[in-house]
Amino acid sequence: MPGDKRAKRKQDIIFATLTAWNRTEFTVLTMETVARQLGCTKPALYRYYASKEQLMRAVETEAVNQVLTALNAWHTEALGLPLRESTGTLVSRADDLFAAHPSFVPCVAARGPLLEAAQRESLKTATMRTLSTLAQQSDDSTASYLLFSVAFWYSFREWLPLLRSQNTDFKHPDIDREWILHRCLHGLSDPAAERHIDFAEVERVFRVEPGEARREPHRIFSAIAEVVASEGIENATVQRIASRIGISPGSLYHYFANRSEMLEETMQQEQQAFLDLLKPRISSHRGTPIEALYGVAMLLDRYYRENPEVPVVAGWIKAQMVPVGDPSSPPVLPEIGDGFSFLQKGIDEGWFSAEVTVRSILAAVHVYTAFDHLFAARTGRSCGTRINPAQTFDERLRHRFLPLAFGIHGTRSKDQKGTGQ
């Protein structure tokens, strides 16, 4: 029937838009790009969507509805199941969601602050209910790790072709449902690895003094963070930011055009500053590779705490739909060198799973830390759990790191000395 045919065509346009838009990490979108992806003319698109903005809203609505459907279906199936079985069901629902289209979750994650208020509230309600159900079967840290893990590793699977094309020496096992379930159950470690971390000793070696990890941000970064904090990301317009800096909006757009040299230099400086913090501490550390990874997580956590404008600026750039960075790129990480050789040693010696690589370990730790700080900044919660003011930063980080290292087995029993058994 004509109505069914039209609805099918609109659905095809939405899926093509998701694919094209995801190539720019949900920043830049043009009707020309969608038409090229679909193999049609731009005027043909306007017969179904009157404007680019209308198409964007339709794509966002589809992505939100698909994610909500998956979360609600999991909640119905998981009620009454033990943790291992409900984890398997969570992975299965995520597998179905990413099979339907791999860009639904990235779209919701990238466009979250710009979604309609009712959509944001529905997503928040469904997410908190999912976390609450998982936490009843385990604890808050495990719950937030599981939800993060399925979203991250399915997204990482989509980055693998790009990583392989960029570096012919890059090797990583194929990622499927069983691989991701294994990460949920056992984390980054090998199942046979000793589940003991001398937290106190690692914290002594990797401790940084207050302010030591602070980098003086560029004035534009500072202005973006200030305006987002005072006005909200949806109202942080180019005009307001330019006014805060004292330059014209045109100059600000010019600054963020393509991949500017200043942004590249800033990124390189930040990476080098992090490596300068890391290398002497890695050299003096005498513990296990898993304990050294906890040290890296500590430094990343400190970096985001002392440089809170970094995730804010990244979110604002995406919200402004300005083409900064290479399309469809995985998380930006420091160049892998001497500072991270302990990770390969850990894989070779059986501390980490043989199914992960140095790059995938670093990506997981980096994104998990950034995700926690972004979540806390938006909601006052740490990865979905209410922040306990009586808990020190180190205690909170310990609880977050255990499931990342050991999966659902990492937080079942912890003595007061900070050992995950």
N, C-alpha and C positions, 0 to 999 in steps of 0.2 A: 504494500500500500504506500501511497505517496508520503504519508506522515512517518511511516517506519523508515522509508528510504532517507528522508531528510534527517531524522534523528540519528541514523547510522552515519551519515556524512558528517554531522556535527561532532559525533564521537570520534570519528577518524581525524578531524581537525584538531580536537583537543589532544589526542595522543601524539599527533605530529608536532604540535606546539610544545608538549612536554619534552619530547626528544630534542627539539631544536633549542629550546630555552635552557635545558639542562647543560648544554654544551658551554654556556657562558655562566654556569653556576647560578642560574636564575637572576642574572643581572640584566643583560641586554636582550631585548626582544624586538624584532621588526616583522611586519607582515610579509616582507620580501623573503625573509628566512623561512617562515612557516610555509609559504607557497612553494619555495624551492624544496623543502623537506617533503611536502605532499605531492609535488609534481603537478601543480596547477598554477593558474595566474592569480595575482593579487586581487583583481576585481572579483574573481570567483569566491574568494574568502568573504568578501563584504556582503555577499548574498546570504551568508549564514550568521555573521557577526558584524555589527554595524561599525565597530571600532576596535582598535587594539586593546583598549582598556576593557571593553566588554568581553573580549576573548580571554584576556588575562584572568578576569574574575571567574569565567566559566572553568578555566583550567584549575584555578585555586579551589573552587567549589568541588570539582571532581576529585582532586587529590585529598581534600579534607574528608569527603564522604567515604572514600575508599579506606583511608586510615581508620576512621571511626568504625566502619563496618568490621574491619579486621580486629580491632581492639575489643569491640563488643562481642564478636563471635568467640574470641579467645576466652573472655570472662565467663561466658555461658558454659563453655566446655571445661574450663579449669576448676570450677567450683567443686570442692570436695576431693580433688586430686592431690596426691603427695607432690612435693617439690619437683622431683625428677620428671614425673609425668607431665606436670603443668608446664615445665620448661620445654619439654619436647613438643607440646601443643603450641606453645608460643613461637617456637622456631617454625613449625609447620604453617601457622597463620602468616608469619612474616614471609615464608617461602612463597605462599600463594599470592601475597600482596606484591612482592617484587616480580613475580612471574607475570602478573596482570600488566604491570608497567614498572620498570625499575626506578622511575623518577617521581613516583607519588610521595615517598618519604622525603627525598631531598627537596622537593617543592615545598612541602609543609615546613620543613626545618628552616629553609632559606627565607621563605616569605612569611614566617610566623608572625612577626610584629606588625605586618601590614595587612593581615587578614581582617575580615570584618569581626566586630566585637563578639557577635554570637558564635562565630566559628572558633575564635580563640577560646571562648568559655567552654564550648563543647569539647574541644581538644584537651583543655586543662582538666575537665571533669573526668573524661575517659582515661587520661593518662594517670591521674591521681588514683582512680579506682583500680587500675591495673597494678600500680605500685603498691597500693594497700593490700591487694589480694596476694601478691607475691611476698610482701613483707610478713604477712600472717603465717606463711609457710616457712619463712627463713628469718631475715632481718632487713632493715632499711637499706643497708649497703648492698646486700646481695640483690635485692629487688631492683635498685637503680642500675646495678651493673648488668643484670639480665636484659632489661629493656634497652639500655645503651648498646649492649653487645650484639643483639640481633640486628639493630638498625645500622650499627657501624660496619659489621663484617659483611652484610649484604651490599652496603655501599662500597666497601673496599673491593669487593668482587667486581664491581663495575669499573673500578680504576685500573684493574690488572692489565687489560689490553693496552692502555696508554702507557703504563709503566714499562711494559715489555717492549713497546715500540720505541720508547725513548732510550732504552738501554738494552742492547741485545744480550748482555751478561746477566740481566735481572732474571732470577729464577724464583718461582713461587708455586707451590702446589695449587691445583685447581680447587676452588672453593665451592662446596655444595652444602646441602642441608645437613648431612652428617658431620661435615667439617665444622660448621657453625655450632651445631649442638655440642660437639666436643669442646669448643672454646667456652661455651656456657658452663659445661660441667667441670672442666679442668682449668680454665683460664689459659694463660700463656705458658704455663709450666708443663713439663712432662708429668704424666700421672704418677710415675714412680719417684719423682723428685721429692726430697725432704721438704716438708711443709713447716719450716721453722725460720723465723726472721728475728734477728737480734736488733729490734727496732732502736733501742737506746744507743747502741754503738753506731748504727748507720746515721742516726740523727746527730750524733756527736761529730762524725767525720764530715757530713755534708751540710752542717749548720752554716748559715750565712748571717752576718750581722744585719740588723735593721737598716734598710737603705742601701745595702751593698748590691742588691739586684735591681735597683731602680735605674732606669734609663731616662734621661731628660727627653720628653717627647717633642716632636716638631710642633710649632705653634698651631699649624692647621689641625693636627691630631688632637691637641689640647682643646681647641675651639669646638671641634666636632663632639668630643666627649662632654664638654660643658653644656652645649646646646641640647644634646640628647638627654642629659640628666635633668635639665630644667624644663624642657618642652616635650620630651618623649620622642622616640625615633620617627614616628609618623609626622610630627610637626617640626622636625629638624631640617628645615628647608635650606637650600643653598644660599638664599638671600640672608637668612638669619646667621648662618655660619660665617658668610663673607663679611657681614656687618660686625660680628664679634671680632674678626681678625683685622678688619679695616682695609679690605680689598674689595674689588668688584666681583659680582657673581661670575662674570665671564672669565676672570682670572682663576677662580677656583675650579671651574670646569676645565680650563686649560691645564691646570695642575694635575687633575685626575684623568686626563685624556690618555687612553691606551695604557701602556706600562711605562710610566715616567721614570727617568733616570734617578730622580730623587727618591722615589718609592723603592726602587731596586737597591739603592745605596743604603736606605734606612733598614731594609730587610736584612741585607748583608751585615750591617753593623749590629743589629739585634742578634743575629745568629752567632756572630763572633763573640759578642758579650756573653751569651749563654755558654759557649764553649770555654771561654776564659774562666767562668765560674766552675764549670764541670771538670775540666782536665786535671787540675791539681788535686781535687777531691777523689777522683777515680784512681789516680796514681797512689794515693795514700790509703785507699780502702783495701782491706785484707779479707773481706768476707766473701760470700757466694755471689755469683752473677745475679741471682734474684734479689739479693740484698742491695747490690749496686743499682739495679733498676729502680728499687724503692728510692734510692738516693737521687736518681734522675727525676723521678716523680716529685720528690721534695723540692728540687730546684725549679721545676716547671711551676709547681704550685706557688712558690715564693715569687717567681717572675710575674705570674698573672695577678697576684695580690698587690705587688708593688707597681705594676704597670696596667692598671685596670682599663686604660683607654684603648688597649690593643684590640680586644674582642669587640668593644663598642664601635671603633672605627671600621673594623671589618664588616660588622653588621650594617653600619650606615652606608658603606660603599655599595653593598648588595642592594640595600633599599633604594638607593638613588639610581640603580640600573646603569652604573658607569662601568665601562669595560676595563677594569683593572685586573691584571693577571691573565695567565693563559687559560683558555677554555677547558672546562672539565678536568681541572687539575686536582690531584690528591693533596692532602694537607702539606703545607710548606714545612719542611724539616731541615735542621742543620745538615750540612754535607756529612755523610758518614765517613769518619776517619778514625784516627787513633782514639778519640774520646769514646767511641762506641765498640771498640774491638772486643770488649768483654762480653757483648751480646752474642757474637759469633762463637766465642769460646763456650758460652753457656749453652748454645745449641749443640755444639760438638760434644760437650761433656754430659749431655742429658739433663741439664737443669731446665731448659726450655724445650717445648715440643719441637720435634723435627719437622712438623708441618707448618711452622712459622718461620719468618726470616727477620733479619735485623731491621729492615725497613718496615715490615708489618708490625713488629713489636713497638718500634718508635712511634709509628702512626697511632697505634692504639693508645699508648700512654699519653701522647700529646693531645689527641682529640678528647680523650676521657677527662683530662685535666681542664682543657678549655671549655668543654661542655659543662662541667661542674660549676666553673666560675660564671659562665654565661647564664646558666639556670639560676644560680644564686642571685645574680645581679637583677634578674627579671622578677623572681618570685620570693626572694628571701629564704629559699630552701636550697639545700645542697643535693643536687641530682635527684630532686623530688622529695627529699626528706627534710623536715623542719630542722633548721640549724639549732643545736643545743648550745646556748651561751655558756654553759658550765663546762663544755668540752673544749680542750685546747685544739689549736690547729693541727698539732702533731697527732693527737688522738683521732681527730676526724679523718686525717689523711691515712692513718693506719687502717681504719675500718674500710675506707674506700679502696685501698690498695689490695687488701687480701683477696677479694673475689676476682680482681683483675689478674692477679698472679695465679690463684688456685681454683677459680670458678666457684660453684656452689659449695664445694668442700672447704673453702678457705675460711669461712666465718662460722662454722658450726660450733667450734669450741676454741676459745681464746683465753689463755691465762692472763693474769694481771701483769706479767712481765712483757706482754706484747708478742706472744708467740702464737702463730696460727698452726693448730695441730690438725 
